[in-house]
Amino acid sequence: MKAALYRATGAAADVIRLEEVEQPEPGAGEVRVRLRLSGVNPTDWKARTGATPRPILDFQIPHHDGAGDIDAVGEGVPVERLGERVWVWLAAAGRPWGTAAQWTVVPSAQAVPLPPGASYELGACLGVPALTAHWCLSADGPVAGRDVLVTGGAGAVGHFAIELARWSGARVAATVSGEAKAELARRAGAELVVNYREPGAQAELQRFSSRFARIVEVNLAANLQMDLGLAGPDTVIVVYAADLEDPVLPVRACMSANLRMRFVLLYGVARPDLEAAAAMVHRALGENALTELPLVRFPLDRCADAQEAVRSGVTGKVVLEIP
């Protein structure tokens, strides 16, 4: 089968190659998926550069997310799953068979059925962003009837955080850096969208809510002072991304606010919690609560360019089209 892969970490153009490798076979409890699209996330290029080191035994096919059709099942998996349209999550976590290839093999629970009305494009957008968004919102209790702030509301995690929060019954505000991104956040369902670069952004958020119950945070170093101004007792600031510079926490201000902080990385979330998150994303998908971001498409043989587009911060969801 054709696969984009690397055998050592380094710059995308130096290490990613399109090669022919043997098609994987599903083991017990696994399914094989004939992929149509592969979703690209920041975690993919960070792993490839070695910024988040992971062992490479022979080769690594990158990318955790994708969508396609189950065409083989292993022992213990019902044969009725054959032919299912599915979205795939964490395919490359501790395994060489990521989604930048014609086939991948994953544990059966990591290939989740796509409802009839959901496209492969939407399925490929889910995975890491949707599971991260759900965990950021739900790990500290329900958000129904609460106020939620999503910073970076036009990014993939931000997009699904807005949609999942609204689906869960929360009031949602979001921050963005420009009008095009503001339109994406409004389309996702944010009731208030502010440009954090403009004067008065924090005051506008304070008029929306005197205290946010949950702040889904993409850049703590840049936004900490604003977050503290929007926090109060029992506010949870949930951080899911790390910038180059670590913030210095003003401990007394955090104490005065009686706030809590949670730091989220999917690889460290317990498997039962991940499967529960996938089930909730599946439920939201079935209720038409989730939508795809604008897609930026690359062919499989331009996997390196796709990763560089994500690294550069392109607006929209980058996907590889699988031949």
PyMOL commands that set and color helices and strands:
alter all, ss='L'
color gray80, all
select helices_A, chain A and resi 12-15+42-49+79-81+108-110+120-125+128-138+156-167+179-188+201-208+220-229+251-257+266-268+271-286+300-311
alter helices_A, ss='H'
color red, helices_A
select strands_A, chain A and resi 2-5+17-20+30-39+65-73+85-88+103-107+111-113+147-151+171-176+192-195+214-217+236-239+260-263+295-299+317-321
alter strands_A, ss='S'
color yellow, strands_A
deselect
rebuild
show_as cartoon
